[in-house]
Amino acid sequence: MNYISKQFNIHYLPEYNLLVKAGFQKDVLAVIDKKSIAPILIEYPSEEPILDATRIMSLPFRFVRVVIPHQTFTFIPKEFFLSENISDYLQFLGTTDLENTFSYSLDNLNLVAVYQFDGLLLNRWKRLFPDAVILPEFAVVLDRAQERVSIRGSVLGLHFVADNTVDFYLFKNGVFQLYNSFEIHNLDDISYYVLNILTQFNLGDSINKVLLSGEIPNESYYKRISTYAGDIEILDLKTKVVLADSEIESNLAPYNVLFDSILCE
């Protein structure tokens, strides 16, 4: 999508938020105002930004948020985490890159995520926006999903990140069990990982509820996943963003991580 409304006014720049969902193949950027109205929504190849995107990113936005997929991560119980000893957790990340190691508190889960980004991807966006808030994608996903989790039964989430990557997460009787990323190239890959989770966590033949988010490739994925679920839901937008031009119809649900990132601290 390449949408720039005539209602975008550069004189109101301090009132706008620039939101970016970064990837290795595709980037998405949006501009929204305080009323959750979006005058700009642009997708473009990561390595070949279109002219409209470069023009928007060259503007001196006051508020910038960039969501980047994690490269590696682990979860630490909050009561055992000490920020001053973050280097102790590098052994769980498989790399000694301390400068590219961050933490994010998941207060509702009583966990702290320790994670790293791809160094080249992170540095690209830090050069562009040194003062931006940079969030790991899983933080936005879990923040949105928790309100859909009941204290009874199993809830499996599948978040389609992009670039053939899907994040799987699981809650069992309201308790967080799993978050992991897998390469998905076809429907059988989906079945393999879902069935593996069913077996590993003793969930029987099906999941009580499946939550879907991100850019689902096509309807066949939805149908395949639904065969393993008693109920299936698409995570909609909590921010209730609308395009500035109401006559333009667009499904913004696939951009829920981009827009809902503004709700994460």
N, C-alpha and C positions, 0 to 999 in steps of 0.2 A: 504494500500500500504506500502511496506517495500522496499524502493529503496535507495541503497547506491552505488554511482558510484566509480569506481577505479580512476576517475579523482579528487576525493576529496583528497586534500593534506594538512595535518596537519601543514605543514610549512608555509602555507598561511593563517593561522588562523586569523591574524589581518585584512585580506581583506574580511572575510566572515561576513554575518549577520546570527544570529540564530533567527528564527521566530517560535513562538509557538501559537497555538490556543488551549486554555485550555477548558475543559468541565468537567462534572460530570461523564460521562461514557466513553468518548473517548478524547484523546489528539492527536493533529497533530503537528509535528515539521518539519521544513525545514531549510536547509542551502542554502543561495544564495550568489553569489559574486556580484561585482560592475557592472557586465554586465547582471545581472538578469538571470544568469545560475544557476540552482539548481542541485548540485551533491547529495543532500540528501532530501528525503521526506518519513517520517515514520508516520504511524498511529498505535496506541496501546491503550488498555484499561487503563483508568486513574489510576485505583487502582493497576494495574499489568503491569508496564512498561516492555517492552521486553528489552533484554540485549543490543541490538543495540542502543536503545533510551537512556538508562542510560549511556552508554559509550559516546555518543555524548554530552549529557547534562553535563557530568563531565569535558568537555574540557573548557579551559579558554577563551571563546569567549569575544571579546571586545564590540561587539554590539549585544544586545539581546532585542527583543520585544516580549511581551506576550499579547495576546488578550484574555480577559475574559468576559463572558456574565454578564450583569448587574443583580443585584438582585432586586433593586428598584431604581427609578429615577424620576426626575421632570425637567421641562424646565422653565427657568426664562428669561424674556426679558433682553437683555444685559444692557440696560440703568438703570435697577433697581438692578442689581446684584453687591454686594459688597463682595469681597472674605474674608474680615476680619469679616464679619457677617454671615459666612456660617452656623453657628449653628442655625440661625433663620429659615433655610429651613428644619431642621430635622422634623418639624411637617408635612411636605408633604411627607416624606419618611417612616413614620410609625415606626421609630426606633430612638434611641438616641445615636447610635454608631458614635460619631463624628470622631474617629480615622479612621474609615472606610468610610468616606464621602469625596468625591472628586468632582472636577468641571472640565468641558471641554468646551472650547469656540467654538461654531459653528458660525464662523464669517459670513459666507454667509447667514445664517438664522437670524442673529442678536439675537441669543439666547445663553444662557449658560446652559449646562446640569449639574445638581447636582445629583450624583448617588452614589450607594454603591454596593460592590461585596459581594458574599458569603464569610464570614470571613475565613472559613477553606480553601477554594479554593485560596483566595488571599494570605494567609499566607504561603501556600505550595510553591507558586511560588516566593514569596519574600525571603523565606529561600534559595531557589535554586539559585536565581539571584537577590541579593540585589540591584544591580545598573540597573536593566532592566527598560526599558520604558514599562509601563503597560497601556494598552488601553482598554476602554469598547468597546464591539463589535459593539454597535449601532453607535459609532463615525465613524468607518470605513465604515459601511453600508451607512450612510447618506452622507458621503464624496463622495462615488462612485456614489450614486443615483442622486445627484443634477444636474449633467451635462446632465442627461436624462430627466429632467423636463422642460416642455414648459410652457409659460406664459398663455396659454389658455388650458382649458380642465382639466380633472382629471387624476392623476397618482397615482395608488395604488401599493405599494411595499410589497412583501412578502419575508422575509428572513428566511430560514429554519436554525435555530440555531443548533438544535440537541436535543436529549432527549425529543422528542415530543413537542418542543417549537418552535413557529413561531412568528417572529416579523412582525407586520403590521404597515405600515406608509402611510400617505396620503398627497398629494399636490393637491390643488384646485386652478386653474388659477395661478399657480406658487407660491402659498402661502402655507406654511407648516401648516397642520391641526392636525395631529395625529401621535403618535408613541406609540405602546403598544404591549405587549407580551401576547400570548394566548397558552393554551395547545391544541394541535391538535393530535387526535388519529385516525381519519379517514376522508374520503372525505366529509362527511356530516358536520363535524366540520368546515372545510374550507368554505363550502357553508353558514353555519350559520353566521360566522363572516363577510364574504364578503357582504351578504345581509343586515346584521345589519348596516354596514358602508354605504352602498348605501342609506339606509333609513335615518340614522341619519344625513347625510350630504347632503341630497336632491340631489342625483346624478342620479336619474332616474333608468333605468333598467340595465345600464352597465357602466363600467369604460372605459375612452378613451384609457388608456394604463396601463398595469400591468408589473411591473418589478419583476423578480424572481432572487433569489440568494441563495447561500448555497447549502446544500445537499438535493435536492428534492428526496423524497423517491422512486417514480417511475413515469412512463409516465402517469398513470391515474390521478395523481395530476395535471399535466400540462394540460391535457384535460379538467378536471373539472374547473380549474381556467379560461381557455380560453373561456368558455361559458359566462363569465361575462365581457369580455374585447373586445374592438374594435381592440386592438393591444397588443401583448405580447412579451416581450423581456427578454432574459437572460443576466444578468450583467456579462460581460466577464472580463478578467484580464486587468487592465490598465497597470500593470508593464510588461506585455508581457514576463512572465517567461517561460523558456523552460528547460527541463531536460538536464543534461550534456551529456547524450548519446542520440543523435538524432534518433537513430534507434528504441528507445523504445517509443511506442505510448501511450499517456495518456491524458485524458481530465482533464485539470487543472482548468476549470471554477468553479467547486464546492469549490475550495480552494481560491476564490478571496479575501475573508476577510483576510486569512492568509498572502498571498503574498502582497496584497495592503496595509496592515497595515504599510508597510515601507514608504508609502507616507504621513502618518498622522503625524502631529507634536505632 
